[in-house]
Amino acid sequence: MDKPTILIQLDTDPQPSAFDRVVAIDAGVQHLFSYGGVTPDAVMPLVHGCIFTRGPKDLAKTAIFIGGSDVTAGETLLAEVRKHLLPLFGLSVSVMLDSNGANTTAAAAVIAASRHLDLKTCKSLVLGSTGPVGQRVARLLAAAGGHVRIGSRSQEKAEVVAAAIRKAVPTANVEGVASSSSTDAPTALDGRELVVAAGAPGAMMLPLKYRAACKSLLVTIDLNGVPPAGIEGVELNDKASNRNDCLCYGALGVGGTKMKIHKAAVAELFKRNDQVFDIEQVFQLGKSLGL
Ligand SMILES: NC(=O)c1ccc[n+]([C@@H]2O[C@H](COP(=O)([O-])OP(=O)(O)OC[C@H]3O[C@@H](n4cnc5c(N)ncnc54)[C@H](OP(=O)(O)O)[C@@H]3O)[C@@H](O)[C@H]2O)c1
């Protein structure tokens, strides 16, 4: 008899994310074991619980999902999980990282941009790019080949993120910029074709007067779903809506694609027992869905 699917949710926050739990069930997971406040030293027995229980031929029916609000803590857990898998003996399970929805949301945003722009040459600005979602958006845009400005209220923080992206993507053409003051914002926007706002919920990242004055701008994507909008004038449900000669996406306009990618990635985990879904794999999967 076929074994049921089990998803082991390892969350770095004390309370495992309700959002990730609902999506897991909607993706068809039959049993969900959720653990909160997971730290690296707790990982080994959890991984052993996955790989030493079912025989190798059934291990594709067990998978691990790593979430929580801190993407750096999530990355550390992912590295720890991989350390304890034994793929040489077939004793492995597939793993997905999506702390704060960063990978699935970034993939959805970049797929939206790719519908209208050639990402190989696109000049972009990512606002709020020091957060988990913004970092992943900037990394995907940089990996695609275009020039990316990493925007933050603090130039110093932006440069730290730019350096991390150059390390992860050696070909990255990125520049850390301050982007919030009345002098910095127009300079950061100058010559940009794409702006993605990944600021904190309810934070206004780009006033209309700067956006309207930027004649090179073709596409804006606002990921903030909590009013006021992160990009002034962009509506939550916008999906390639033309506003001021610019194609606009709002949080819900991107959110539908994000949900499809998230569910597809969870379902994909159970097809083999040796897959790792981090930002690049999630993006490739999203592209393959033809969304
Ligand atoms: N649409 C979807 O499907 C979806 C899914 C997941 C998340 N989201 C949304 O995506 C956005 C980004 O998520 P996240 O977790 O990466 O966000 P976050 O970590 O809360 O914030 C991102 C960045 O926003 C900047 N920021 C914080 N407070 C600010 C303020 N008061 N004014 C201006 N800037 C401020 C900070 O950058 P600096 O300090 O460097 O300026 C921060 O690093 C959020 O709005 C989230 O709700 C959307």
The ligand as an SDF file (V2000), in Angstrom:
LIG
                    3D

 48 52  0  0  0  0  0  0  0  0999 V2000
    2.1100   39.7380   -2.3960 N   0  0  0  0  0  0  0  0  0  0  0  0
    2.4850   38.6200   -1.8070 C   0  0  0  0  0  0  0  0  0  0  0  0
    2.1080   37.5120   -2.2090 O   0  0  0  0  0  0  0  0  0  0  0  0
    3.4190   38.7120   -0.6350 C   0  0  0  0  0  0  0  0  0  0  0  0
    3.9460   37.5520   -0.0220 C   0  0  0  0  0  0  0  0  0  0  0  0
    4.8800   37.7070    1.0190 C   0  0  0  0  0  0  0  0  0  0  0  0
    5.2290   38.9940    1.4400 C   0  0  0  0  0  0  0  0  0  0  0  0
    4.6340   40.0760    0.8510 N   0  0  0  0  0  0  0  0  0  0  0  0
    4.9730   41.4390    1.2420 C   0  0  0  0  0  0  0  0  0  0  0  0
    6.2640   41.7440    0.6950 O   0  0  0  0  0  0  0  0  0  0  0  0
    6.8050   42.8160    1.4420 C   0  0  0  0  0  0  0  0  0  0  0  0
    8.2340   42.5090    1.8050 C   0  0  0  0  0  0  0  0  0  0  0  0
    8.2860   41.4580    2.7540 O   0  0  0  0  0  0  0  0  0  0  0  0
    9.5120   41.3560    3.7730 P   0  0  0  0  0  0  0  0  0  0  0  0
    9.1840   40.2770    4.7190 O   0  0  0  0  0  0  0  0  0  0  0  0
   10.7740   41.2740    2.9700 O   0  0  0  0  0  0  0  0  0  0  0  0
    9.4100   42.7960    4.4840 O   0  0  0  0  0  0  0  0  0  0  0  0
   10.1640   43.4180    5.7440 P   0  0  0  0  0  0  0  0  0  0  0  0
   11.3670   42.6050    6.0470 O   0  0  0  0  0  0  0  0  0  0  0  0
    9.1730   43.6480    6.8220 O   0  0  0  0  0  0  0  0  0  0  0  0
   10.6020   44.8580    5.2100 O   0  0  0  0  0  0  0  0  0  0  0  0
   11.3770   45.0200    4.0390 C   0  0  0  0  0  0  0  0  0  0  0  0
   12.1820   46.3120    4.1240 C   0  0  0  0  0  0  0  0  0  0  0  0
   11.3190   47.4430    4.1970 O   0  0  0  0  0  0  0  0  0  0  0  0
   12.0570   48.5220    4.7800 C   0  0  0  0  0  0  0  0  0  0  0  0
   11.2200   49.1910    5.7800 N   0  0  0  0  0  0  0  0  0  0  0  0
   10.8330   48.7120    6.9940 C   0  0  0  0  0  0  0  0  0  0  0  0
   10.0480   49.6050    7.6340 N   0  0  0  0  0  0  0  0  0  0  0  0
    9.9580   50.6790    6.8060 C   0  0  0  0  0  0  0  0  0  0  0  0
    9.3030   51.9330    6.9000 C   0  0  0  0  0  0  0  0  0  0  0  0
    8.5570   52.2640    7.9620 N   0  0  0  0  0  0  0  0  0  0  0  0
    9.4270   52.7960    5.8670 N   0  0  0  0  0  0  0  0  0  0  0  0
   10.1570   52.4690    4.7720 C   0  0  0  0  0  0  0  0  0  0  0  0
   10.8040   51.2810    4.6270 N   0  0  0  0  0  0  0  0  0  0  0  0
   10.6980   50.4180    5.6230 C   0  0  0  0  0  0  0  0  0  0  0  0
   13.3120   47.9220    5.4200 C   0  0  0  0  0  0  0  0  0  0  0  0
   14.4030   48.2350    4.5720 O   0  0  0  0  0  0  0  0  0  0  0  0
   15.5070   49.3620    4.9410 P   0  0  0  0  0  0  0  0  0  0  0  0
   15.6160   49.4050    6.4370 O   0  0  0  0  0  0  0  0  0  0  0  0
   16.7160   48.8120    4.2830 O   0  0  0  0  0  0  0  0  0  0  0  0
   15.0230   50.6280    4.3340 O   0  0  0  0  0  0  0  0  0  0  0  0
   13.0400   46.4330    5.3710 C   0  0  0  0  0  0  0  0  0  0  0  0
   14.2100   45.6540    5.2480 O   0  0  0  0  0  0  0  0  0  0  0  0
    5.8840   43.0140    2.6700 C   0  0  0  0  0  0  0  0  0  0  0  0
    5.0670   44.1360    2.4680 O   0  0  0  0  0  0  0  0  0  0  0  0
    5.1020   41.7170    2.7130 C   0  0  0  0  0  0  0  0  0  0  0  0
    3.8480   41.8820    3.3410 O   0  0  0  0  0  0  0  0  0  0  0  0
    3.7840   39.9510   -0.1680 C   0  0  0  0  0  0  0  0  0  0  0  0
  1  2  1  0
  2  3  2  0
  2  4  1  0
  4  5  1  0
  4 48  2  0
  5  6  2  0
  6  7  1  0
  7  8  2  0
  8  9  1  0
  8 48  1  0
  9 10  1  0
  9 46  1  0
 10 11  1  0
 11 12  1  0
 11 44  1  0
 12 13  1  0
 13 14  1  0
 14 15  2  0
 14 16  1  0
 14 17  1  0
 17 18  1  0
 18 19  2  0
 18 20  1  0
 18 21  1  0
 21 22  1  0
 22 23  1  0
 23 24  1  0
 23 42  1  0
 24 25  1  0
 25 26  1  0
 25 36  1  0
 26 27  1  0
 26 35  1  0
 27 28  2  0
 28 29  1  0
 29 30  1  0
 29 35  2  0
 30 31  1  0
 30 32  2  0
 32 33  1  0
 33 34  2  0
 34 35  1  0
 36 37  1  0
 36 42  1  0
 37 38  1  0
 38 39  2  0
 38 40  1  0
 38 41  1  0
 42 43  1  0
 44 45  1  0
 44 46  1  0
 46 47  1  0
M  CHG  2   8   1  16  -1
M  END
$$$$
